[in-house]
Amino acid sequence: MLATQDACAISATNPTGEELADDLIRMRHEIDVMELGFAMKAAAFGATDRYDYEGSVSPIDWIRFNCHMTSNAAADRVAVGERIGEMPESFAWRMAGSVSPI
């Protein structure tokens, strides 16, 4: 996982365009992997009744409020998590840092 200081650090030595490009690609991949993990956990959370126990009307509402997200973003994460098993090749490609050739 990214260390906080690494997330926004820019070297004091004026990185080249190539270095910045490499960093952006690496960071986006790390974010994508974290988003997929969040989506899978969001879907698993949605299968529980914890959101109801805490007074929310749905898992999407609970995620929206507690994770400081929009309703659309929370719903998207739950939907992706619920369907990731239907796309094993795309999932594997994304985890490897590639884009599916399909």
Phi and psi restraints in degrees (value plus and minus 20) as a CYANA .aco file:
   2 LEU   PHI     -87.8   -47.8
   2 LEU   PSI     118.1   158.1
   3 ALA   PHI     -99.4   -59.4
   3 ALA   PSI     126.4   166.4
   4 THR   PHI     -75.1   -35.1
   4 THR   PSI     -62.6   -22.6
   5 GLN   PHI     -87.0   -47.0
   5 GLN   PSI     -45.1    -5.1
   6 ASP   PHI     -99.9   -59.9
   6 ASP   PSI     -47.2    -7.2
   7 ALA   PHI     -80.7   -40.7
   7 ALA   PSI     -56.0   -16.0
   8 CYS   PHI    -141.6  -101.6
   8 CYS   PSI     -11.4    28.6
   9 ALA   PHI     -93.9   -53.9
   9 ALA   PSI     114.4   154.4
  10 ILE   PHI    -143.4  -103.4
  10 ILE   PSI     109.9   149.9
  11 SER   PHI     -77.6   -37.6
  11 SER   PSI     126.7   166.7
  12 ALA   PHI     -94.7   -54.7
  12 ALA   PSI     -23.6    16.4
  13 THR   PHI    -119.2   -79.2
  13 THR   PSI       3.2    43.2
  14 ASN   PHI      32.2    72.2
  14 ASN   PSI      63.4   103.4
  15 PRO   PHI     -81.8   -41.8
  15 PRO   PSI     130.4   170.4
  16 THR   PHI     -96.4   -56.4
  16 THR   PSI     146.3   186.3
  17 GLY   PHI     -79.0   -39.0
  17 GLY   PSI     -59.0   -19.0
  18 GLU   PHI     -84.5   -44.5
  18 GLU   PSI     -62.1   -22.1
  19 GLU   PHI     -84.6   -44.6
  19 GLU   PSI     -62.7   -22.7
  20 LEU   PHI     -83.9   -43.9
  20 LEU   PSI     -61.6   -21.6
  21 ALA   PHI     -81.2   -41.2
  21 ALA   PSI     -65.8   -25.8
  22 ASP   PHI     -81.1   -41.1
  22 ASP   PSI     -62.8   -22.8
  23 ASP   PHI     -83.5   -43.5
  23 ASP   PSI     -61.9   -21.9
  24 LEU   PHI     -82.6   -42.6
  24 LEU   PSI     -63.3   -23.3
  25 ILE   PHI     -83.4   -43.4
  25 ILE   PSI     -65.0   -25.0
  26 ARG   PHI     -83.4   -43.4
  26 ARG   PSI     -65.0   -25.0
  27 MET   PHI     -84.5   -44.5
  27 MET   PSI     -61.3   -21.3
  28 ARG   PHI     -82.6   -42.6
  28 ARG   PSI     -59.8   -19.8
  29 HIS   PHI     -82.7   -42.7
  29 HIS   PSI     -64.6   -24.6
  30 GLU   PHI     -81.6   -41.6
  30 GLU   PSI     -60.4   -20.4
  31 ILE   PHI     -84.5   -44.5
  31 ILE   PSI     -64.0   -24.0
  32 ASP   PHI     -80.5   -40.5
  32 ASP   PSI     -62.9   -22.9
  33 VAL   PHI     -82.7   -42.7
  33 VAL   PSI     -62.9   -22.9
  34 MET   PHI     -84.9   -44.9
  34 MET   PSI     -60.2   -20.2
  35 GLU   PHI     -82.6   -42.6
  35 GLU   PSI     -60.8   -20.8
  36 LEU   PHI     -83.9   -43.9
  36 LEU   PSI     -61.3   -21.3
  37 GLY   PHI     -82.3   -42.3
  37 GLY   PSI     -62.1   -22.1
  38 PHE   PHI     -82.7   -42.7
  38 PHE   PSI     -62.7   -22.7
  39 ALA   PHI     -82.5   -42.5
  39 ALA   PSI     -63.3   -23.3
  40 MET   PHI     -84.3   -44.3
  40 MET   PSI     -60.7   -20.7
  41 LYS   PHI     -89.7   -49.7
  41 LYS   PSI     -55.9   -15.9
  42 ALA   PHI     -82.7   -42.7
  42 ALA   PSI     -62.5   -22.5
  43 ALA   PHI     -85.3   -45.3
  43 ALA   PSI     -62.4   -22.4
  44 ALA   PHI     -83.5   -43.5
  44 ALA   PSI     -61.0   -21.0
  45 PHE   PHI     -81.6   -41.6
  45 PHE   PSI     -60.0   -20.0
  46 GLY   PHI     -82.7   -42.7
  46 GLY   PSI     -43.0    -3.0
  47 ALA   PHI    -103.2   -63.2
  47 ALA   PSI     -23.4    16.6
  48 THR   PHI    -120.6   -80.6
  48 THR   PSI     158.3   198.3
  49 ASP   PHI    -129.4   -89.4
  49 ASP   PSI      -4.3    35.7
  50 ARG   PHI     -80.2   -40.2
  50 ARG   PSI     -60.2   -20.2
  51 TYR   PHI     -79.1   -39.1
  51 TYR   PSI     -59.8   -19.8
  52 ASP   PHI     -87.4   -47.4
  52 ASP   PSI     -62.8   -22.8
  53 TYR   PHI     -77.8   -37.8
  53 TYR   PSI     -55.3   -15.3
  54 GLU   PHI    -110.1   -70.1
  54 GLU   PSI     -14.5    25.5
  55 GLY   PHI      73.0   113.0
  55 GLY   PSI      -9.0    31.0
  56 SER   PHI    -111.8   -71.8
  56 SER   PSI     134.1   174.1
  57 VAL   PHI    -103.4   -63.4
  57 VAL   PSI     -36.6     3.4
  58 SER   PHI    -180.1  -140.1
  58 SER   PSI     144.0   184.0
  59 PRO   PHI     -83.9   -43.9
  59 PRO   PSI     -53.7   -13.7
  60 ILE   PHI     -84.1   -44.1
  60 ILE   PSI     -63.2   -23.2
  61 ASP   PHI     -82.3   -42.3
  61 ASP   PSI     -62.3   -22.3
  62 TRP   PHI     -83.3   -43.3
  62 TRP   PSI     -66.7   -26.7
  63 ILE   PHI     -82.7   -42.7
  63 ILE   PSI     -63.6   -23.6
  64 ARG   PHI     -75.8   -35.8
  64 ARG   PSI     -69.3   -29.3
  65 PHE   PHI     -92.8   -52.8
  65 PHE   PSI     -69.1   -29.1
  66 ASN   PHI    -100.0   -60.0
  66 ASN   PSI     -45.2    -5.2
  67 CYS   PHI    -125.2   -85.2
  67 CYS   PSI     -13.5    26.5
  68 HIS   PHI      35.8    75.8
  68 HIS   PSI      35.5    75.5
  69 MET   PHI    -144.1  -104.1
  69 MET   PSI     143.3   183.3
  70 THR   PHI     -95.5   -55.5
  70 THR   PSI     141.7   181.7
  71 SER   PHI     -80.4   -40.4
  71 SER   PSI     -61.7   -21.7
  72 ASN   PHI     -83.5   -43.5
  72 ASN   PSI     -62.3   -22.3
  73 ALA   PHI     -85.5   -45.5
  73 ALA   PSI     -62.6   -22.6
  74 ALA   PHI     -84.2   -44.2
  74 ALA   PSI     -63.8   -23.8
  75 ALA   PHI     -84.0   -44.0
  75 ALA   PSI     -58.5   -18.5
  76 ASP   PHI     -81.3   -41.3
  76 ASP   PSI     -65.4   -25.4
  77 ARG   PHI     -82.9   -42.9
  77 ARG   PSI     -62.2   -22.2
  78 VAL   PHI     -83.3   -43.3
  78 VAL   PSI     -65.2   -25.2
  79 ALA   PHI     -82.8   -42.8
  79 ALA   PSI     -63.8   -23.8
  80 VAL   PHI     -81.8   -41.8
  80 VAL   PSI     -65.3   -25.3
  81 GLY   PHI     -81.8   -41.8
  81 GLY   PSI     -56.3   -16.3
  82 GLU   PHI     -90.9   -50.9
  82 GLU   PSI     -46.9    -6.9
  83 ARG   PHI    -126.6   -86.6
  83 ARG   PSI     -22.3    17.7
  84 ILE   PHI     -80.2   -40.2
  84 ILE   PSI     -51.3   -11.3
  85 GLY   PHI     -87.7   -47.7
  85 GLY   PSI     -38.8     1.2
  86 GLU   PHI    -101.8   -61.8
  86 GLU   PSI     -28.2    11.8
  87 MET   PHI    -150.6  -110.6
  87 MET   PSI      36.4    76.4
  88 PRO   PHI     -81.2   -41.2
  88 PRO   PSI     -55.8   -15.8
  89 GLU   PHI     -90.0   -50.0
  89 GLU   PSI     -63.0   -23.0
  90 SER   PHI     -82.6   -42.6
  90 SER   PSI     -60.8   -20.8
  91 PHE   PHI     -81.8   -41.8
  91 PHE   PSI     -66.6   -26.6
  92 ALA   PHI     -83.0   -43.0
  92 ALA   PSI     -61.9   -21.9
  93 TRP   PHI     -81.3   -41.3
  93 TRP   PSI     -64.7   -24.7
  94 ARG   PHI     -86.2   -46.2
  94 ARG   PSI     -59.9   -19.9
  95 MET   PHI     -85.0   -45.0
  95 MET   PSI     -50.0   -10.0
  96 ALA   PHI    -102.6   -62.6
  96 ALA   PSI     -24.6    15.4
  97 GLY   PHI      69.5   109.5
  97 GLY   PSI      -0.5    39.5
  98 SER   PHI    -138.4   -98.4
  98 SER   PSI     150.1   190.1
  99 VAL   PHI    -126.7   -86.7
  99 VAL   PSI     117.1   157.1
 100 SER   PHI     -77.5   -37.5
 100 SER   PSI     117.9   157.9
 101 PRO   PHI     -94.1   -54.1
 101 PRO   PSI     -24.9    15.1
